[in-house]
Amino acid sequence: MSTYEKIKDIEAEMARTQKNKATSYHLGILKAKLAKLRRELLTPQGAGGGGAGVGFDVAKTGVARVGFVGFPSVGKSTLMSKMTGTHSEVGAYEFTTLTTVPGVIEYKGAKIQILDLPGIIEGAKDGKGRGRQVIAVARTCSLIFIVLDVLKPLGDKRLIEKELEGFGIRLNKKPPAISFRKKEKGGINMTSTVTLTNLDQDLVKAILSEYKIHNADIMFRCDATQDDLIDILEGNRIYIPAIYVLNKIDQISIEELDIIYKIPHSIPISSHHEWNFDDLLEKMWTYLDLARIYTKPKGQLPDYSAPVVMRRDKCTVEDFCNAIHKSILKDFKNALVWGTSVKHNPQKVGKEHVLGDEDVVQIIKRT
């Protein structure tokens, strides 16, 4: 029996099984088996190693990478062409774009790479079409634009989420607060700082034994589900923010548009008429969580024309120095900072200081 057939069997059994407290143990083991089989499917064994495929992987440029994911002919290529000026094949039939088309957009001084990925088909996570390569490139993105046709948004939204989830991509989620450490002996030691409503000791042990783990320390700092625990054990999950871009709003009424606006993490646009592009770019900037830092040479005004753009989670003075040139830290004494991250303007700080958006920094070297 092939891996794909085994997956279908387990999915069918899970669909047949009623969800209640008595069956949660059985469902937990099935979910763990399913996750292991999916991993086999996504990392094929044997010669060749299943690379990204011709024309799929693209060299990373700019400070962040945004991938356009969606079913064929929802307007991804038109949106890309209007945003970046890059030509991606456009047609009124399905599967017009057959490879990854890269482009670059400059926004608030940051160069952001935009990737138009070929259309996903249902079953991509199971290796259908070229879905596996498409989603493999999506895993490398800092942000995903899920482009949907506004006339059928929710059905397509659920299908694409299912394909991406099956590939280990978690959209608009934070990693579960679970600490896990294997050990040589001593059995399973389970502790939690919150009340667990979805898991108990027997179920955790059953899922761990499915992964052949019989000795480990595991600590829960959140009310985790079976899926959260499996995600931690698999270890290959990636957490990416996503924006649902609802295209073709020129074909619906104002009343329908009001309803569409209520979908979380979404932005309605018309790529053909270039409607609402400003809101889309502003939302992209917010979700990418970037910070602009300006340099100030000694005795001169700050240079506001070319900010150093950095990710907020890596935005210390040390990261700032490394972003300009690795050699700066050798002679680093301290830095003067003007902006929101300090109490006084200017304030003398060390290299551990975390910078805020639009701070001005002057590096002082040892003499």
N, C-alpha and C positions, 0 to 999 in steps of 0.2 A: 504494500500500500504506500503510495507517494505521500510526501509531507503535506501537499495541498489537500489530498483526500482525508488525511488524518485531521487537519484543521476543520474541514467541512463537517466531519463526524462530530467533533467536540462542540462546534458551534450549534449543530442541530440538537445535540443532547442538552446544551445550556438553554436553548430556546424552549425545549419540552419541559424543563424542570421549573416547577413553581418556586418563586423567590419567597422564602420565609426563614424563620430562625432554625427550623429543623434541617433545611437543605443548604444553609450557608456554608457548612463544612464541606459538603460535596462540591458546591459551586466554586469554593476557594481553590480546591485541588484542580478542578477543570480549568480555571483561569490560569493557574501556574503552568499547567501542561500546554495550554494554548500559547502563552507567552514564550515558552521554550521552543515550540514548533515554529512560531513566527520568526524567532531569532535565526533558526536554521534556514528559513526561507530567504531571509534578508542577507545572510552571509553565506552564499553558496560554497560548498566544499569542492575541492579538486583544482585542477589546473586553471590558470587564468585569474582566479580570485574575484571574478565578477566586478571589473572596474566600472568607472562612471559611464563609459560608452562614448563613441565619437561625437564631438560637438556638444557634450553636456557640461563637463566641468569647465569653469572659467576662472582665470587668475583673479585673485581678490585685489581690488583697488579701492581707494578712498577710505574713510573712517568707519563706514558701515555698509552693510549689504541688504538690500530689500528685494525679496523674490515675489513675483506675481504668480499665484497659483489659482487655477480655476478649470472648469470644464471647457471643452473647445467652443470657440465662437461666442464668448461672453464679452469681448471687447478689450482683452488684455493688450493686444498688439497696438490697437488704436490709442489706448491710454498711455502706453509706453512711448509711442511716437510723439504724442502731444507734450508729454512731460519732459522728454530728454532730447527730442529732435533726432533720435536714432530710428532708422527705418527697420521695422520688423514686418515681415510679409503679412498683409491684411487681405482677407477674403470673406465672402458671405457663405462659405462652406466650412465644414468641420476639419480640424487638423491642418490648419494653414501653416502654423509655426511647428517645425519639426526638430529644431535644435534650440539650445539656450541662446537667447540674444541679449548681450550686455549693453548697457548704456550708463551714462553718468549724469546726475543732476547736481547742481550747486545750489545749496539753500542755507542761508544764514552763515555763509563763509565755509560751510562743510561740503566736501565732495562725497556724495553718496552714490554707491553703485546700485543700479537697478537691473534686475534680471527678469526677462520675459521667458518663463518656462513653458515648454510645450503643454498642450491641454491634457489634463488628467482624465482617465476613464475609470469607471467603477471597477473595482477589483485590482487597482494599481498596487496596493500593498501586498497582493498575492502574486505579483509578478506579471500581471496582464499588461499588454501594450508595452510602452516604454516607461510605465509608471514608476518602476523601481528606481530608474536613473533620475527621473524628474524629482522624486521626493528625496533622493540622496543629496541633490543639490540644494533643495529647500532646507535640509538640516543644517547647512552651513550659513544660513541667512541670520542677520540680526533681527529682522522683522519680516513677517509674511503678510502680503496683501492678498486676501482671498477675494478674488473678483467674481461677483455673482450677477446674474441677470435679474433685474428688479422684478420681472414678471413671475419668476419662480424661485425666490430667494431661499426660503426656509428648507425646502426639500434638498436643494443642491448643497446648502450650508451643512446639513446633517451628513450627507454623503461624503463631502470633502473632509469634514472633521473625522469621520470614521476611517478614511484612507490614511490621513496623517497620523491619527492615534495608533493605527495598526503598524505604523512605521517608527513608533517610539517618539513622536513629536507631541509635546503637551502644549496646547495653546492657551495663552493668558493665564497660566498657573504658576505657582511657586513650588519648588521641590518640597515634598513632605518632610516635616521635622522629625526624622527617624534616624537614630544613630545605630550603626550595625558593625559589629566586629567579630570575626571568626576567632576561635581559640582551639587549643589542642584537646582539652578535656573539660569535664564539668557540666556537660549538658547545655540545655537552653536556659539562659537567665534573662527573664523578661521583666522590665520595669516601665512605669509610665508616670508622667507628671500630670496627666489629665485622665478623666474617666473615658475608657474605651467603650463605645456603644456598638461598634461593628466587628470587633475582634476579641477573641479570648485566647487563653494560653494553648488550648488544644488545637485551635484553628491555626494559630501562628506556627506551632510545631509541625502541623501537617503540611503547611505551605513550605516551610524550611526543609522538611524531609524530602519533598518533591525535588528540591535542588541539592539533595544529598548533603545537607548541612545539619549536623546533629549536636555540635558544640559551638555556641555563640552567645555573645552579650548583645541584647537588643533593647533600645530605649525609645519610647514614644513620647514626643513632646506635642503631639497633636492627636485629635480623634481620627486616626487613620482608618482607611478602608482596606479591603483585600487588594484592590488595584494599586493603592499607594505602596503597600508592602512589596508587592511583586515588582513595581517600578524600581524600588531601592535595590532589590536582589538582582534584577537584570543589569542595573548599572549603566545601561546605554541610552537612557532617556534624555531628551534634550528639551529645555523649557524656553519657548520662543513667544514673544508677544505677537498678536495678529490683529489686523484691522479688516473688517468685512466691507469691501468696496462694492456698493450696490449700484451697478451701472445701468444706463438707459432710462434715467428718470424722466426724460422728455416724452416717454410713452405712457406715463401714468398721470392720474389726477392729483390735485393738491391734497384732497382728503386721504388718498392712499399714501402720499408722501409723509403726512403727519404720523401715520401708523408705522411706516418704515423707519422713521427716526427713533422709534422706541426700542429697536433691536440693539442690544448692548455691543459696544466696540465697533459700531458701524458708521459709515459715512456715505450718504447717497450722492452720486455724481452723474454727469453725462459726459463721457469722453469725446463724443462726436461734437457737442457744442461747447466743450470746455467749461461746463458749469460746476461750481463748487470746488475747483482745484485748490483755492487758497486754504479752505478748511481741511482738505485732504493732506496738504503739505504740513500744515500746523499740527495736525493729529499725528502724522508720521514723526515729526520732530519730538513731540511729547513722548511717544511710545519708544523711540530709539534711546531716550534718556541721555542726551549728549550735553556737554558743557563747552562753552567757548571761553578760552583763556587768552588774554591779550598780553603781549610782552611790552616792557618799558625799559629801553636802554637808559643808563645813568645820565642824568642831566637833560633828557629829551622827553618829549610828549609820548604817551602810549601809542603803539601802532595798532589802530583799529581796523586797518585794511586787511590784515591777514591773521585771523585768530588761530591759535592752536586748538583744534577740536578734539575732545577726549570723551571717553565713556565715563558716566558718573561713578560707576563702581571701581574705576581705576583712575582717580583724579587727585592724587596727592602731589605735593611739590616735587617729590622724587620722580613720579610718573611724568610730570610736566617737563622736567629736565631731560629725561630719557627720550621724550617725544621730539625734543629739539635736536639734541646730540648726546650720545652716551658719555662723551668725555667731560661734560659740564660738572658731573657729580664729583670728579676727582678734586677740583678746586673749590667745591661748594662750601660756603661759610654759613650763610643764612639767606632768607629772602624777605623782601618787603612786599606786602600784599595790600591792595586797595579793593574793597568790594563787600559782598554780603557774607563771606565766610569769616570775617574778622570783626572784632568789637571796635577797634580804633583804625583810622585811616591816616597814614599807612600803619601796619603792624608788622613787627619783626617775627618771623616764624621759622621753624625747622623743616626738614624734608618730609616729616610725617604728616604735616598739616594738610587737611582735605580742602581743596579749592571748590568754590561755587561758580555757577554760570556767570559769565561776563566779569570775572575778577581780573584785576591788572596785577602782574607780577614783575618785580625787578630782582634779578639774581645778584647776590653779593658774593664775590669770590674771595678766597684767602689771599692775603698779600705776601 
